[in-house]
């Protein structure tokens, strides 16, 4: 074995040890998605599989969002949740763009989900009725950014909790969307600061 081979072996073992030490540190204190997002896209793309592995083992986690109450205090525009925007119909989203609210400082989007690692999930499912199973879905027709999953009859019966959560999430989002759209003119004129400004602090997440 040549000295060059030995040097290369030592280098490989040293780098492997560095990786092990790095991953051991992440077990104690995971890195957050906002840190990874600062890396050049070329670096993230080359290491996509490794980043997926870190996510799988809980070593790369979503950044904890600023509490809504703090976000509202510093917001200069009308506050709407990112999860709500993602569940808008595309035509509604285009209306905001045409009104020049997106992007603008008149609309402040609260990052209640991390778009680097999270997406709202909706379902095409089978609803059990006295006359058999019928096709149903959660969510809207043409939402901005969601993932769709298909459940057969058995999967639907076994995932009633997920289906119910998706329905409740969408119902909450629709209330916020309708409030936003109905007050769009006032928001454009700058007369609305945030829909949350009169909410009790205990209601903030």
N, CA and C atoms as an extended XYZ file, in Angstrom:
615
Properties=species:S:1:pos:R:3:atomname:S:1:resname:S:1:resid:I:1 pbc="F F F"
N         0.856       -1.197        0.000 N   UNK     1
C         0.000        0.000        0.000 CA  UNK     1
C         0.891        1.244        0.000 C   UNK     1
N         0.686        2.137       -0.952 N   UNK     2
C         1.518        3.325       -1.076 CA  UNK     2
C         1.126        4.376       -0.051 C   UNK     2
N         2.068        5.317        0.167 N   UNK     3
C         1.781        6.411        1.084 CA  UNK     3
C         0.588        7.237        0.593 C   UNK     3
N         0.479        7.368       -0.730 N   UNK     4
C        -0.635        8.137       -1.299 CA  UNK     4
C        -1.967        7.485       -0.951 C   UNK     4
N        -2.013        6.149       -1.056 N   UNK     5
C        -3.241        5.431       -0.707 CA  UNK     5
C        -3.565        5.607        0.771 C   UNK     5
N        -2.520        5.556        1.611 N   UNK     6
C        -2.730        5.728        3.044 CA  UNK     6
C        -3.262        7.124        3.349 C   UNK     6
N        -2.678        8.135        2.688 N   UNK     7
C        -3.128        9.521        2.879 CA  UNK     7
C        -4.594        9.662        2.465 C   UNK     7
N        -4.958        9.067        1.321 N   UNK     8
C        -6.351        9.138        0.853 CA  UNK     8
C        -7.290        8.432        1.822 C   UNK     8
N        -6.824        7.282        2.375 N   UNK     9
C        -7.646        6.551        3.339 CA  UNK     9
C        -7.883        7.391        4.588 C   UNK     9
N        -6.804        8.009        5.088 N   UNK    10
C        -6.931        8.855        6.277 CA  UNK    10
C        -7.890       10.015        6.005 C   UNK    10
N        -7.780       10.599        4.819 N   UNK    11
C        -8.665       11.703        4.450 CA  UNK    11
C       -10.124       11.259        4.437 C   UNK    11
N       -10.387       10.077        3.841 N   UNK    12
C       -11.755        9.558        3.777 CA  UNK    12
C       -12.289        9.272        5.176 C   UNK    12
N       -11.452        8.648        6.035 N   UNK    13
C       -11.878        8.330        7.396 CA  UNK    13
C       -12.134        9.596        8.205 C   UNK    13
N       -11.306       10.605        7.996 N   UNK    14
C       -11.481       11.875        8.697 CA  UNK    14
C       -12.780       12.551        8.298 C   UNK    14
N       -13.060       12.552        6.990 N   UNK    15
C       -14.297       13.159        6.500 CA  UNK    15
C       -15.512       12.389        6.996 C   UNK    15
N       -15.398       11.044        7.033 N   UNK    16
C       -16.495       10.224        7.546 CA  UNK    16
C       -16.762       10.537        9.011 C   UNK    16
N       -15.683       10.705        9.771 N   UNK    17
C       -15.827       11.037       11.187 CA  UNK    17
C       -16.481       12.395       11.360 C   UNK    17
N       -16.138       13.342       10.497 N   UNK    18
C       -16.748       14.674       10.558 CA  UNK    18
C       -18.254       14.594       10.304 C   UNK    18
N       -18.633       13.744        9.342 N   UNK    19
C       -20.052       13.564        9.044 CA  UNK    19
C       -20.768       12.951       10.245 C   UNK    19
N       -20.144       11.931       10.850 N   UNK    20
C       -20.745       11.279       12.017 CA  UNK    20
C       -20.902       12.259       13.175 C   UNK    20
N       -19.863       13.067       13.397 N   UNK    21
C       -19.937       14.062       14.466 CA  UNK    21
C       -21.033       15.086       14.184 C   UNK    21
N       -21.141       15.489       12.919 N   UNK    22
C       -22.164       16.452       12.513 CA  UNK    22
C       -23.565       15.887       12.768 C   UNK    22
N       -23.788       14.635       12.366 N   UNK    23
C       -25.101       14.026       12.544 CA  UNK    23
C       -25.412       13.787       14.017 C   UNK    23
N       -24.384       13.455       14.816 N   UNK    24
C       -24.601       13.295       16.259 CA  UNK    24
C       -25.022       14.611       16.896 C   UNK    24
N       -24.434       15.698       16.430 N   UNK    25
C       -24.813       17.017       16.938 CA  UNK    25
C       -26.260       17.339       16.564 C   UNK    25
N       -26.650       16.939       15.349 N   UNK    26
C       -28.020       17.216       14.896 CA  UNK    26
C       -29.048       16.433       15.688 C   UNK    26
N       -28.662       15.277       16.224 N   UNK    27
C       -29.585       14.512       17.063 CA  UNK    27
C       -29.918       15.280       18.332 C   UNK    27
N       -28.947       16.028       18.831 N   UNK    28
C       -29.163       16.822       20.039 CA  UNK    28
C       -29.818       18.165       19.710 C   UNK    28
N       -29.410       18.736       18.600 N   UNK    29
C       -29.935       20.040       18.195 CA  UNK    29
C       -30.112       20.072       16.684 C   UNK    29
N       -31.304       19.680       16.202 N   UNK    30
C       -31.553       19.632       14.751 CA  UNK    30
C       -31.357       20.994       14.099 C   UNK    30
N       -30.966       20.968       12.844 N   UNK    31
C       -30.852       22.193       12.063 CA  UNK    31
C       -32.224       22.511       11.478 C   UNK    31
N       -32.495       23.785       11.229 N   UNK    32
C       -33.815       24.188       10.743 CA  UNK    32
C       -33.781       24.525        9.252 C   UNK    32
N       -34.945       24.407        8.636 N   UNK    33
C       -35.064       24.602        7.194 CA  UNK    33
C       -34.643       25.997        6.749 C   UNK    33
N       -34.862       26.996        7.595 N   UNK    34
C       -34.496       28.350        7.188 CA  UNK    34
C       -32.985       28.501        7.037 C   UNK    34
N       -32.212       27.707        7.793 N   UNK    35
C       -30.762       27.733        7.658 CA  UNK    35
C       -30.355       27.105        6.326 C   UNK    35
N       -30.955       25.955        6.004 N   UNK    36
C       -30.649       25.279        4.739 CA  UNK    36
C       -31.046       26.148        3.553 C   UNK    36
N       -32.125       26.893        3.703 N   UNK    37
C       -32.603       27.748        2.605 CA  UNK    37
C       -31.598       28.830        2.230 C   UNK    37
N       -30.682       29.143        3.133 N   UNK    38
C       -29.673       30.159        2.849 CA  UNK    38
C       -28.550       29.626        1.957 C   UNK    38
N       -28.468       28.291        1.820 N   UNK    39
C       -27.438       27.706        0.964 CA  UNK    39
C       -27.754       27.968       -0.507 C   UNK    39
N       -26.758       28.049       -1.373 N   UNK    40
C       -27.031       28.184       -2.812 CA  UNK    40
C       -27.888       27.019       -3.303 C   UNK    40
N       -28.777       27.296       -4.233 N   UNK    41
C       -29.674       26.251       -4.744 CA  UNK    41
C       -28.892       25.099       -5.356 C   UNK    41
N       -27.738       25.376       -5.955 N   UNK    42
C       -26.932       24.309       -6.548 CA  UNK    42
C       -26.459       23.334       -5.476 C   UNK    42
N       -26.120       23.851       -4.305 N   UNK    43
C       -25.677       22.990       -3.190 CA  UNK    43
C       -26.849       22.157       -2.683 C   UNK    43
N       -28.006       22.790       -2.533 N   UNK    44
C       -29.192       22.057       -2.057 CA  UNK    44
C       -29.583       20.964       -3.044 C   UNK    44
N       -29.515       21.267       -4.321 N   UNK    45
C       -29.903       20.283       -5.334 CA  UNK    45
C       -28.951       19.088       -5.364 C   UNK    45
N       -27.651       19.361       -5.242 N   UNK    46
C       -26.676       18.266       -5.262 CA  UNK    46
C       -26.829       17.353       -4.054 C   UNK    46
N       -27.295       17.913       -2.962 N   UNK    47
C       -27.393       17.147       -1.716 CA  UNK    47
C       -28.841       16.860       -1.328 C   UNK    47
N       -29.714       16.830       -2.330 N   UNK    48
C       -31.143       16.649       -2.066 CA  UNK    48
C       -31.423       15.359       -1.289 C   UNK    48
N       -30.823       14.249       -1.714 N   UNK    49
C       -31.077       12.964       -1.055 CA  UNK    49
C       -30.602       12.987        0.396 C   UNK    49
N       -29.458       13.601        0.629 N   UNK    50
C       -28.942       13.668        2.004 CA  UNK    50
C       -29.849       14.531        2.881 C   UNK    50
N       -30.329       15.643        2.335 N   UNK    51
C       -31.248       16.495        3.086 CA  UNK    51
C       -32.546       15.758        3.389 C   UNK    51
N       -33.023       14.952        2.452 N   UNK    52
C       -34.219       14.151        2.683 CA  UNK    52
C       -33.987       13.159        3.821 C   UNK    52
N       -32.787       12.579        3.864 N   UNK    53
C       -32.440       11.652        4.944 CA  UNK    53
C       -32.475       12.363        6.293 C   UNK    53
N       -31.904       13.574        6.345 N   UNK    54
C       -31.916       14.330        7.593 CA  UNK    54
C       -33.348       14.636        8.026 C   UNK    54
N       -34.216       14.972        7.077 N   UNK    55
C       -35.617       15.232        7.411 CA  UNK    55
C       -36.282       13.971        7.955 C   UNK    55
N       -35.991       12.842        7.326 N   UNK    56
C       -36.605       11.572        7.713 CA  UNK    56
C       -36.277       11.213        9.167 C   UNK    56
N       -35.051       11.518        9.582 N   UNK    57
C       -34.615       11.159       10.931 CA  UNK    57
C       -34.748       12.322       11.924 C   UNK    57
N       -35.469       13.362       11.519 N   UNK    58
C       -35.738       14.460       12.433 CA  UNK    58
C       -34.541       15.328       12.745 C   UNK    58
N       -33.532       15.288       11.881 N   UNK    59
C       -32.336       16.096       12.088 CA  UNK    59
C       -32.390       17.418       11.330 C   UNK    59
N       -33.332       17.520       10.413 N   UNK    60
C       -33.617       18.762        9.696 CA  UNK    60
C       -35.102       19.025        9.865 C   UNK    60
N       -35.442       20.094       10.566 N   UNK    61
C       -36.830       20.326       10.967 CA  UNK    61
C       -37.294       21.707       10.497 C   UNK    61
N       -38.610       21.903       10.390 N   UNK    62
C       -39.115       23.224       10.014 CA  UNK    62
C       -38.732       24.272       11.048 C   UNK    62
N       -38.502       25.476       10.587 N   UNK    63
C       -38.220       26.587       11.508 CA  UNK    63
C       -39.483       26.911       12.293 C   UNK    63
N       -39.311       27.154       13.564 N   UNK    64
C       -40.461       27.507       14.396 CA  UNK    64
C       -40.915       28.915       14.044 C   UNK    64
N       -42.164       29.073       13.634 N   UNK    65
C       -42.603       30.405       13.216 CA  UNK    65
C       -42.709       31.369       14.388 C   UNK    65
N       -42.548       32.631       14.079 N   UNK    66
C       -42.798       33.668       15.080 CA  UNK    66
C       -44.260       33.562       15.490 C   UNK    66
N       -44.578       33.639       16.787 N   UNK    67
C       -45.989       33.589       17.198 CA  UNK    67
C       -46.816       34.635       16.445 C   UNK    67
N       -48.028       34.278       16.130 N   UNK    68
C       -48.892       35.174       15.352 CA  UNK    68
C       -49.031       36.539       16.019 C   UNK    68
N       -49.122       36.545       17.346 N   UNK    69
C       -49.274       37.821       18.059 CA  UNK    69
C       -48.100       38.744       17.779 C   UNK    69
N       -46.881       38.192       17.774 N   UNK    70
C       -45.697       39.006       17.486 CA  UNK    70
C       -45.682       39.456       16.036 C   UNK    70
N       -46.099       38.561       15.139 N   UNK    71
C       -46.132       38.893       13.716 CA  UNK    71
C       -47.085       40.061       13.464 C   UNK    71
N       -48.258       40.000       14.109 N   UNK    72
C       -49.264       41.045       13.924 CA  UNK    72
C       -48.741       42.389       14.416 C   UNK    72
N       -48.026       42.380       15.541 N   UNK    73
C       -47.510       43.633       16.088 CA  UNK    73
C       -46.570       44.343       15.118 C   UNK    73
N       -45.796       43.550       14.384 N   UNK    74
C       -44.812       44.148       13.481 CA  UNK    74
C       -45.330       44.277       12.046 C   UNK    74
N       -46.512       43.724       11.768 N   UNK    75
C       -47.043       43.741       10.397 CA  UNK    75
C       -47.494       45.147       10.011 C   UNK    75
N       -47.194       45.529        8.785 N   UNK    76
C       -47.641       46.830        8.279 CA  UNK    76
C       -48.875       46.683        7.394 C   UNK    76
N       -49.222       45.443        7.054 N   UNK    77
C       -50.362       45.221        6.171 CA  UNK    77
C       -51.354       44.233        6.740 C   UNK    77
N       -52.334       43.906        5.956 N   UNK    78
C       -53.371       42.949        6.322 CA  UNK    78
C       -52.744       41.555        6.430 C   UNK    78
N       -52.933       40.885        7.556 N   UNK    79
C       -52.293       39.599        7.807 CA  UNK    79
C       -53.172       38.449        7.321 C   UNK    79
N       -52.569       37.545        6.570 N   UNK    80
C       -53.255       36.329        6.129 CA  UNK    80
C       -52.256       35.179        6.241 C   UNK    80
N       -52.736       34.009        6.635 N   UNK    81
C       -51.851       32.867        6.842 CA  UNK    81
C       -51.406       32.260        5.502 C   UNK    81
N       -50.170       31.749        5.473 N   UNK    82
C       -49.664       31.085        4.274 CA  UNK    82
C       -50.526       29.885        3.914 C   UNK    82
N       -50.968       29.124        4.923 N   UNK    83
C       -51.809       27.954        4.652 CA  UNK    83
C       -53.130       28.356        4.018 C   UNK    83
N       -53.596       29.550        4.337 N   UNK    84
C       -54.823       30.062        3.725 CA  UNK    84
C       -54.590       30.420        2.263 C   UNK    84
N       -53.488       31.122        2.008 N   UNK    85
C       -53.152       31.493        0.630 CA  UNK    85
C       -53.030       30.235       -0.234 C   UNK    85
N       -52.390       29.191        0.298 N   UNK    86
C       -52.185       27.961       -0.468 CA  UNK    86
C       -53.496       27.270       -0.809 C   UNK    86
N       -54.553       27.508       -0.012 N   UNK    87
C       -55.843       26.851       -0.259 CA  UNK    87
C       -56.832       27.740       -1.005 C   UNK    87
N       -56.359       28.917       -1.446 N   UNK    88
C       -57.210       29.770       -2.278 CA  UNK    88
C       -57.410       29.120       -3.639 C   UNK    88
N       -58.476       29.483       -4.317 N   UNK    89
C       -58.625       29.112       -5.716 CA  UNK    89
C       -57.646       29.956       -6.539 C   UNK    89
N       -57.127       29.386       -7.597 N   UNK    90
C       -56.131       30.105       -8.397 CA  UNK    90
C       -56.672       31.431       -8.939 C   UNK    90
N       -57.943       31.458       -9.282 N   UNK    91
C       -58.518       32.698       -9.793 CA  UNK    91
C       -58.554       33.764       -8.708 C   UNK    91
N       -58.824       33.373       -7.470 N   UNK    92
C       -58.788       34.327       -6.356 CA  UNK    92
C       -57.365       34.865       -6.182 C   UNK    92
N       -56.406       33.972       -6.290 N   UNK    93
C       -54.999       34.363       -6.168 CA  UNK    93
C       -54.629       35.349       -7.272 C   UNK    93
N       -55.122       35.084       -8.485 N   UNK    94
C       -54.842       35.994       -9.599 CA  UNK    94
C       -55.484       37.367       -9.365 C   UNK    94
N       -56.637       37.385       -8.694 N   UNK    95
C       -57.271       38.666       -8.371 CA  UNK    95
C       -56.377       39.506       -7.467 C   UNK    95
N       -55.711       38.849       -6.498 N   UNK    96
C       -54.800       39.573       -5.613 CA  UNK    96
C       -53.619       40.137       -6.397 C   UNK    96
N       -53.152       39.369       -7.368 N   UNK    97
C       -52.041       39.838       -8.199 CA  UNK    97
C       -52.486       41.027       -9.052 C   UNK    97
N       -53.673       40.894       -9.654 N   UNK    98
C       -54.179       41.991      -10.493 CA  UNK    98
C       -54.408       43.263       -9.677 C   UNK    98
N       -54.794       43.084       -8.398 N   UNK    99
C       -55.012       44.239       -7.512 CA  UNK    99
C       -53.694       44.772       -6.951 C   UNK    99
N       -52.586       44.123       -7.334 N   UNK   100
C       -51.245       44.502       -6.888 CA  UNK   100
C       -51.076       44.379       -5.380 C   UNK   100
N       -51.762       43.387       -4.829 N   UNK   101
C       -51.570       43.077       -3.411 CA  UNK   101
C       -50.490       42.015       -3.223 C   UNK   101
N       -50.256       41.255       -4.255 N   UNK   102
C       -49.201       40.234       -4.227 CA  UNK   102
C       -48.234       40.494       -5.374 C   UNK   102
N       -46.984       40.771       -5.067 N   UNK   103
C       -46.485       41.068       -3.711 CA  UNK   103
C       -46.676       42.543       -3.396 C   UNK   103
N       -46.885       42.856       -2.119 N   UNK   104
C       -46.954       44.245       -1.689 CA  UNK   104
C       -46.857       44.279       -0.176 C   UNK   104
N       -46.581       45.472        0.367 N   UNK   105
C       -46.502       45.606        1.821 CA  UNK   105
C       -47.884       45.790        2.435 C   UNK   105
N       -48.919       45.780        1.592 N   UNK   106
C       -50.281       45.901        2.115 CA  UNK   106
C       -50.854       44.549        2.531 C   UNK   106
N       -50.184       43.472        2.134 N   UNK   107
C       -50.597       42.123        2.496 CA  UNK   107
C       -49.405       41.437        3.152 C   UNK   107
N       -49.579       41.037        4.405 N   UNK   108
C       -48.503       40.410        5.174 CA  UNK   108
C       -48.848       38.933        5.373 C   UNK   108
N       -48.059       38.048        4.766 N   UNK   109
C       -48.363       36.610        4.814 CA  UNK   109
C       -47.626       35.962        5.983 C   UNK   109
N       -48.400       35.442        6.923 N   UNK   110
C       -47.849       34.813        8.115 CA  UNK   110
C       -47.428       33.375        7.801 C   UNK   110
N       -46.151       33.016        7.991 N   UNK   111
C       -45.653       31.688        7.600 CA  UNK   111
C       -45.989       30.606        8.623 C   UNK   111
N       -47.271       30.251        8.711 N   UNK   112
C       -47.652       29.207        9.665 CA  UNK   112
C       -47.241       27.816        9.175 C   UNK   112
N       -46.835       27.691        7.911 N   UNK   113
C       -46.239       26.462        7.409 CA  UNK   113
C       -44.930       26.822        6.714 C   UNK   113
N       -44.007       25.871        6.714 N   UNK   114
C       -42.708       26.067        6.071 CA  UNK   114
C       -42.807       25.543        4.648 C   UNK   114
N       -42.800       26.439        3.682 N   UNK   115
C       -42.991       26.032        2.285 CA  UNK   115
C       -41.817       25.236        1.733 C   UNK   115
N       -40.689       25.202        2.454 N   UNK   116
C       -39.565       24.383        2.007 CA  UNK   116
C       -39.800       22.904        2.289 C   UNK   116
N       -40.656       22.610        3.268 N   UNK   117
C       -40.804       21.215        3.686 CA  UNK   117
C       -42.241       20.786        3.935 C   UNK   117
N       -43.193       21.716        3.901 N   UNK   118
C       -44.578       21.379        4.222 CA  UNK   118
C       -45.517       21.769        3.085 C   UNK   118
N       -46.575       21.014        2.965 N   UNK   119
C       -47.619       21.343        1.995 CA  UNK   119
C       -48.946       20.864        2.569 C   UNK   119
N       -50.007       21.630        2.352 N   UNK   120
C       -51.335       21.239        2.800 CA  UNK   120
C       -51.792       20.026        2.005 C   UNK   120
N       -52.362       19.030        2.692 N   UNK   121
C       -52.813       17.801        2.039 CA  UNK   121
C       -54.336       17.748        2.040 C   UNK   121
N       -54.910       17.435        0.866 N   UNK   122
C       -56.345       17.188        0.746 CA  UNK   122
C       -56.559       15.810        0.121 C   UNK   122
N       -57.788       15.336        0.223 N   UNK   123
C       -58.050       13.940       -0.114 CA  UNK   123
C       -59.241       13.771       -1.050 C   UNK   123
N       -59.091       12.858       -2.010 N   UNK   124
C       -60.220       12.286       -2.731 CA  UNK   124
C       -60.535       10.986       -2.006 C   UNK   124
N       -61.754       10.871       -1.467 N   UNK   125
C       -62.040        9.726       -0.619 CA  UNK   125
C       -63.419        9.143       -0.914 C   UNK   125
N       -63.706        8.017       -0.267 N   UNK   126
C       -64.972        7.315       -0.417 CA  UNK   126
C       -65.783        7.458        0.870 C   UNK   126
N       -66.949        8.059        0.761 N   UNK   127
C       -67.818        8.257        1.915 CA  UNK   127
C       -68.834        7.125        2.005 C   UNK   127
N       -68.894        6.498        3.172 N   UNK   128
C       -69.837        5.397        3.374 CA  UNK   128
C       -71.235        5.955        3.625 C   UNK   128
N       -72.207        5.488        2.844 N   UNK   129
C       -73.600        5.893        3.005 CA  UNK   129
C       -74.468        4.634        3.059 C   UNK   129
N       -75.725        4.762        3.464 N   UNK   130
C       -76.614        3.577        3.496 CA  UNK   130
C       -76.739        2.894        2.133 C   UNK   130
N       -76.478        3.628        1.058 N   UNK   131
C       -76.583        3.071       -0.290 CA  UNK   131
C       -75.225        2.684       -0.879 C   UNK   131
N       -74.196        2.666       -0.029 N   UNK   132
C       -72.864        2.312       -0.512 CA  UNK   132
C       -71.915        3.497       -0.445 C   UNK   132
N       -70.757        3.331       -1.024 N   UNK   133
C       -69.737        4.380       -0.998 CA  UNK   133
C       -69.938        5.351       -2.168 C   UNK   133
N       -69.712        6.625       -1.868 N   UNK   134
C       -69.794        7.652       -2.911 CA  UNK   134
C       -68.507        8.473       -2.897 C   UNK   134
N       -68.144        9.000       -4.061 N   UNK   135
C       -66.923        9.794       -4.187 CA  UNK   135
C       -67.101       11.163       -3.529 C   UNK   135
N       -66.126       11.532       -2.736 N   UNK   136
C       -66.097       12.861       -2.113 CA  UNK   136
C       -64.670       13.378       -2.122 C   UNK   136
N       -64.511       14.645       -1.830 N   UNK   137
C       -63.183       15.228       -1.749 CA  UNK   137
C       -63.177       16.303       -0.690 C   UNK   137
N       -61.984       16.614       -0.208 N   UNK   138
C       -61.814       17.760        0.671 CA  UNK   138
C       -61.172       18.879       -0.151 C   UNK   138
N       -61.382       20.109        0.288 N   UNK   139
C       -60.766       21.224       -0.411 CA  UNK   139
C       -61.564       21.713       -1.592 C   UNK   139
N       -60.953       22.635       -2.341 N   UNK   140
C       -61.631       23.258       -3.466 CA  UNK   140
C       -61.296       22.622       -4.798 C   UNK   140
N       -61.685       23.300       -5.862 N   UNK   141
C       -61.530       22.758       -7.211 CA  UNK   141
C       -60.122       22.949       -7.780 C   UNK   141
N       -59.552       24.138       -7.563 N   UNK   142
C       -58.298       24.490       -8.233 CA  UNK   142
C       -57.439       25.323       -7.288 C   UNK   142
N       -56.997       24.697       -6.211 N   UNK   143
C       -56.274       25.412       -5.161 CA  UNK   143
C       -54.843       25.737       -5.587 C   UNK   143
N       -54.286       26.762       -4.959 N   UNK   144
C       -52.984       27.299       -5.357 CA  UNK   144
C       -51.860       26.290       -5.167 C   UNK   144
N       -51.752       25.707       -3.982 N   UNK   145
C       -50.611       24.824       -3.707 CA  UNK   145
C       -50.988       23.812       -2.624 C   UNK   145
N       -51.458       22.660       -3.045 N   UNK   146
C       -51.803       21.583       -2.121 CA  UNK   146
C       -51.372       20.254       -2.733 C   UNK   146
N       -51.296       19.250       -1.891 N   UNK   147
C       -51.042       17.884       -2.356 CA  UNK   147
C       -52.342       17.106       -2.268 C   UNK   147
N       -52.634       16.328       -3.301 N   UNK   148
C       -53.846       15.514       -3.319 CA  UNK   148
C       -53.489       14.044       -3.128 C   UNK   148
N       -54.200       13.383       -2.224 N   UNK   149
C       -54.028       11.950       -2.018 CA  UNK   149
C       -55.361       11.254       -2.256 C   UNK   149
N       -55.297       10.057       -2.853 N   UNK   150
C       -56.502        9.290       -3.146 CA  UNK   150
C       -56.654        8.145       -2.148 C   UNK   150
N       -57.844        8.039       -1.552 N   UNK   151
C       -58.154        6.955       -0.635 CA  UNK   151
C       -59.234        6.074       -1.247 C   UNK   151
N       -59.017        4.755       -1.212 N   UNK   152
C       -60.102        3.850       -1.588 CA  UNK   152
C       -61.035        3.714       -0.390 C   UNK   152
N       -62.046        2.856       -0.476 N   UNK   153
C       -63.048        2.743        0.585 CA  UNK   153
C       -62.412        2.372        1.925 C   UNK   153
N       -61.536        1.363        1.906 N   UNK   154
C       -60.911        0.916        3.156 CA  UNK   154
C       -60.009        2.003        3.732 C   UNK   154
N       -59.219        2.634        2.873 N   UNK   155
C       -58.337        3.702        3.344 CA  UNK   155
C       -59.142        4.880        3.883 C   UNK   155
N       -60.268        5.157        3.255 N   UNK   156
C       -61.126        6.240        3.726 CA  UNK   156
C       -61.636        5.953        5.130 C   UNK   156
N       -62.085        4.719        5.349 N   UNK   157
C       -62.584        4.336        6.675 CA  UNK   157
C       -61.476        4.401        7.725 C   UNK   157
N       -60.246        4.116        7.316 N   UNK   158
C       -59.124        4.084        8.262 CA  UNK   158
C       -58.483        5.450        8.489 C   UNK   158
N       -58.899        6.443        7.704 N   UNK   159
C       -58.280        7.773        7.804 CA  UNK   159
C       -59.312        8.873        8.001 C   UNK   159
N       -60.357        8.555        8.753 N   UNK   160
C       -61.412        9.548        8.981 CA  UNK   160
C       -60.875       10.779        9.697 C   UNK   160
N       -59.889       10.582       10.591 N   UNK   161
C       -59.314       11.719       11.311 CA  UNK   161
C       -58.604       12.684       10.376 C   UNK   161
N       -57.816       12.143        9.447 N   UNK   162
C       -57.112       12.995        8.484 CA  UNK   162
C       -58.106       13.738        7.593 C   UNK   162
N       -59.141       13.036        7.179 N   UNK   163
C       -60.155       13.652        6.318 CA  UNK   163
C       -60.860       14.781        7.063 C   UNK   163
N       -61.217       14.514        8.316 N   UNK   164
C       -61.897       15.531        9.122 CA  UNK   164
C       -60.991       16.739        9.349 C   UNK   164
N       -59.721       16.493        9.639 N   UNK   165
C       -58.781       17.604        9.836 CA  UNK   165
C       -58.663       18.459        8.579 C   UNK   165
N       -58.614       17.801        7.409 N   UNK   166
C       -58.515       18.533        6.149 CA  UNK   166
C       -59.772       19.365        5.909 C   UNK   166
N       -60.923       18.804        6.240 N   UNK   167
C       -62.177       19.544        6.076 CA  UNK   167
C       -62.217       20.769        6.973 C   UNK   167
N       -61.770       20.597        8.230 N   UNK   168
C       -61.784       21.706        9.175 CA  UNK   168
C       -60.767       22.773        8.779 C   UNK   168
N       -59.593       22.335        8.317 N   UNK   169
C       -58.575       23.277        7.855 CA  UNK   169
C       -59.100       24.107        6.692 C   UNK   169
N       -59.781       23.438        5.773 N   UNK   170
C       -60.291       24.141        4.597 CA  UNK   170
C       -61.416       25.097        4.978 C   UNK   170
N       -62.290       24.677        5.897 N   UNK   171
C       -63.389       25.550        6.325 CA  UNK   171
C       -62.845       26.817        6.973 C   UNK   171
N       -61.806       26.660        7.791 N   UNK   172
C       -61.179       27.818        8.429 CA  UNK   172
C       -60.523       28.723        7.385 C   UNK   172
N       -59.831       28.107        6.418 N   UNK   173
C       -59.175       28.881        5.374 CA  UNK   173
C       -60.200       29.641        4.534 C   UNK   173
N       -61.317       28.990        4.226 N   UNK   174
C       -62.325       29.649        3.395 CA  UNK   174
C       -62.898       30.891        4.080 C   UNK   174
N       -63.078       30.826        5.408 N   UNK   175
C       -63.574       31.999        6.129 CA  UNK   175
C       -62.588       33.152        5.987 C   UNK   175
N       -61.297       32.829        6.114 N   UNK   176
C       -60.278       33.866        6.004 CA  UNK   176
C       -60.185       34.393        4.573 C   UNK   176
N       -60.304       33.491        3.602 N   UNK   177
C       -60.261       33.896        2.194 CA  UNK   177
C       -61.420       34.831        1.866 C   UNK   177
N       -62.618       34.453        2.291 N   UNK   178
C       -63.794       35.264        1.992 CA  UNK   178
C       -63.711       36.637        2.653 C   UNK   178
N       -63.157       36.673        3.869 N   UNK   179
C       -62.982       37.952        4.552 CA  UNK   179
C       -61.967       38.818        3.807 C   UNK   179
N       -60.898       38.190        3.357 N   UNK   180
C       -59.867       38.903        2.591 CA  UNK   180
C       -60.440       39.455        1.291 C   UNK   180
N       -61.138       38.611        0.544 N   UNK   181
C       -61.644       39.029       -0.756 CA  UNK   181
C       -62.716       40.109       -0.625 C   UNK   181
N       -63.547       40.016        0.410 N   UNK   182
C       -64.624       41.000        0.566 CA  UNK   182
C       -64.089       42.359        1.008 C   UNK   182
N       -62.886       42.366        1.595 N   UNK   183
C       -62.286       43.632        2.043 CA  UNK   183
C       -61.103       44.056        1.172 C   UNK   183
N       -60.989       43.445        0.004 N   UNK   184
C       -59.828       43.682       -0.836 CA  UNK   184
C       -59.680       45.162       -1.215 C   UNK   184
N       -60.775       45.810       -1.546 N   UNK   185
C       -60.698       47.215       -1.948 CA  UNK   185
C       -60.148       48.081       -0.827 C   UNK   185
N       -60.610       47.828        0.399 N   UNK   186
C       -60.119       48.598        1.547 CA  UNK   186
C       -58.650       48.315        1.809 C   UNK   186
N       -58.239       47.054        1.596 N   UNK   187
C       -56.835       46.694        1.803 CA  UNK   187
C       -55.961       47.397        0.776 C   UNK   187
N       -56.421       47.443       -0.466 N   UNK   188
C       -55.672       48.130       -1.523 CA  UNK   188
C       -55.492       49.600       -1.177 C   UNK   188
N       -56.532       50.196       -0.603 N   UNK   189
C       -56.476       51.615       -0.241 CA  UNK   189
C       -55.676       51.858        1.030 C   UNK   189
N       -55.278       50.765        1.714 N   UNK   190
C       -54.481       50.905        2.930 CA  UNK   190
C       -55.291       51.190        4.173 C   UNK   190
N       -56.617       50.954        4.121 N   UNK   191
C       -57.474       51.240        5.271 CA  UNK   191
C       -57.534       50.085        6.272 C   UNK   191
N       -57.056       48.904        5.865 N   UNK   192
C       -57.051       47.743        6.742 CA  UNK   192
C       -55.622       47.461        7.155 C   UNK   192
N       -55.385       47.335        8.462 N   UNK   193
C       -54.058       46.925        8.910 CA  UNK   193
C       -54.017       45.404        8.986 C   UNK   193
N       -54.776       44.805        9.878 N   UNK   194
C       -54.804       43.361        9.999 CA  UNK   194
C       -56.131       42.894       10.545 C   UNK   194
N       -56.613       41.783       10.054 N   UNK   195
C       -57.882       41.252       10.523 CA  UNK   195
C       -57.772       40.752       11.965 C   UNK   195
N       -56.551       40.618       12.475 N   UNK   196
C       -56.362       40.082       13.818 CA  UNK   196
C       -56.202       41.163       14.886 C   UNK   196
N       -56.274       42.442       14.504 N   UNK   197
C       -55.910       43.486       15.466 CA  UNK   197
C       -56.835       43.572       16.658 C   UNK   197
N       -58.081       43.068       16.555 N   UNK   198
C       -59.006       43.109       17.689 CA  UNK   198
C       -59.122       41.771       18.406 C   UNK   198
N       -58.338       40.759       17.952 N   UNK   199
C       -58.429       39.449       18.565 CA  UNK   199
C       -57.774       39.454       19.946 C   UNK   199
N       -58.368       38.757       20.947 N   UNK   200
C       -57.721       38.645       22.265 CA  UNK   200
C       -56.368       37.936       22.115 C   UNK   200
N       -55.415       38.305       22.933 N   UNK   201
C       -54.081       37.723       22.865 CA  UNK   201
C       -54.141       36.223       23.042 C   UNK   201
N       -55.054       35.724       23.873 N   UNK   202
C       -55.144       34.288       24.125 CA  UNK   202
C       -55.538       33.500       22.893 C   UNK   202
N       -56.074       34.188       21.881 N   UNK   203
C       -56.485       33.499       20.659 CA  UNK   203
C       -55.317       33.320       19.708 C   UNK   203
N       -54.231       34.057       19.928 N   UNK   204
C       -53.090       33.962       19.035 CA  UNK   204
C       -52.394       32.631       19.205 C   UNK   204
N       -51.819       32.117       18.103 N   UNK   205
C       -51.062       30.873       18.193 CA  UNK   205
C       -49.582       31.202       18.296 C   UNK   205
